[in-house]
Amino acid sequence: MYDLVTFDIFDTLVHRKLRAPVDVFEAVRVAVLQRDIAILHHDLLVSFTHHRMRAESEAREIMAGVTGGEGEITFEEIYDRYEALTGCGSEIRRLLQETELELEKTFLFASEKGRKVFDEFKSKTKKIAFISDMYLPSSWLKCVMEEKGFSDLSEIPIFVSGEFRKSKHSGALYAEVRDRLKISLTDSWLHIGDNPWADIEQAKKNSIKTLLADWAKVDNRRMPPTHPRSDYMVSSVVDFLKTPQAIQFLPKEEYESLGYRIFGPLIFGFILWLCAKMRESKVERVAFIARDGWLPYRLFESLKGDAGLESIASSYLYFSRRVGHQLGVKEWDVERTWAPFAGKVARPIEDCLETVGYNAEAMPHLLEQFGLTLGRPVSHDKINAGRALLGATFDVGLRAARDRRQRFRSYFDSHFVPGVKTGLVDIGWNGNIQRYLLGALDQAYSKEHFIGLYLGLHSSATPNRDLGFAMQGWLSHYGNRPHVQEYLQSGGVELLEFALTADHGTTLGYDINEKGEVVPALEEILPEEREYREKAMKVQHGVSLFVEDHRYLLRIYEPAAISSPIWALPFERLVTDPEQGELDLLAGLSHSDTAGVTSTRLTLAARQPDDVRKSKKRMLDARNEAFWKIAFDRLNS
């Protein structure tokens, strides 16, 4: 048993959910710039981070010069210097001090390992004390420690360097503790901390036994800017996930961990962007479109109160491109004739025509006329024949679409209100879903009252924009970020569609139940999709845990203040530079070959047999067929 055990506090018992402690200052800057007072003091507050760091440095120099000591200072003395340096005045000073203390407390969390060690020694040691090289007040530190789960601290002393003008770094604070707690040189004293010099080497020089708290890794240097300044704080939050101290938040299950680390930041960033755009666009209603809108819908419902968007009515709309082909065409569209024959694998003509609502078995003579046969896959050289068949019967398709719109009108009227500004949320890419959906509505609705809010829009969405459809994309806006569009089209799209998979089958159409209600007709989840869906649900659980752990940010910041493409960087890294463990988990996933059809599935990427690998042409063909290009290259290198 030791006579005394002392603990360092920061990065030993508590950590910050940031890349570096100094990044708290940037968090303060972003927070105060949201206040009304920032309108009158913008130039002062926008430079807060720089002046706060300078004020601390100068305050230490001044103190060292006056006392001839170490230059240890208090929180108040830092802000004395800040006020003198900037001329901010007492009101701004008070706001900044209060905000810094509040955000320090918000970002701090108890270390699981640190608390375990603390509780262990607290139960079997005569005396416990805290020693910290810190400017924050000891009274504040004790309150925060108790709030973070360290109980019964009222009788435990805290020695803070700023209050004693002595530090662990020099070793002088240890001598002060020994004297005040009456610990003789023959008494047994153990100190636990994370700093190899201040907590280990200097403690040993004072005849103190030591234990290195190696469960955290902290570099307190401000990172050089590699992104716009507005993204710095978000970058710090995202980079925290790479630190050892973040491990306690990560789920143990592999797919859940992937969801937390990679897809969690991505989807949270998308929701923040959605909230900001909804406010900017003044939407009153929002519909999340199946199936990719299933997870965003649930997360938005959970977060919209924190984002101040409780007044926005939201719903989940069962719809699909397949349904859009069947209901949403009001005039003949040549593009529509491509859709049934899309995909890398040829499908029977009846499956192709069913995509647009045709019953191939009811038109044997037409099939024969165009050289098509029931049960036979439509090969590449037969696609034009299939398109010609559709072109010859377009009036039949238009009449059938009109009849379906009339029959199922009540379903759409339950989600939309004519004349009300409405957001449509989906994964995006080309924007066709918006065109089809608005085509399924009757003439009481105008496309001017709808805005599409998408995870991303490729450059191929431009024709829909030119038709007058209002659409915005987050990751990519009409391909305005070429490198993003490139990685999305090289496997990113398929990985996202996996992560956003709904817990139900594709919407095939609609039925009317015994109560006269219109209900979605859903594709049964096939055995080959079941394992894929189960893994996706694990990923989504990890995403939900990440969002829950970070919703506190919405209680501090407006969505627009922390809406940033930085949230997507872990996902970009996954697509473009996957680790071996990530390849093992994801490359073998299958993906539907054709939009709206899940029965035909292909692997994202696979290692090729030796005979294929020996042929450059066959390898090139195989790579072209693979969805996830980088994964294919890694698996076959």
Order of alpha helices (4+ residues) and beta strands (2+ residues): beta-beta-alpha-alpha-alpha-alpha-alpha-beta-alpha-beta-alpha-beta-alpha-alpha-beta-alpha-beta-alpha-alpha-alpha-beta-alpha-beta-alpha-alpha-alpha-alpha-alpha-alpha-beta-alpha-beta-alpha-beta-alpha-alpha-beta-beta-alpha-alpha-alpha-alpha-beta-beta-alpha-alpha-alpha
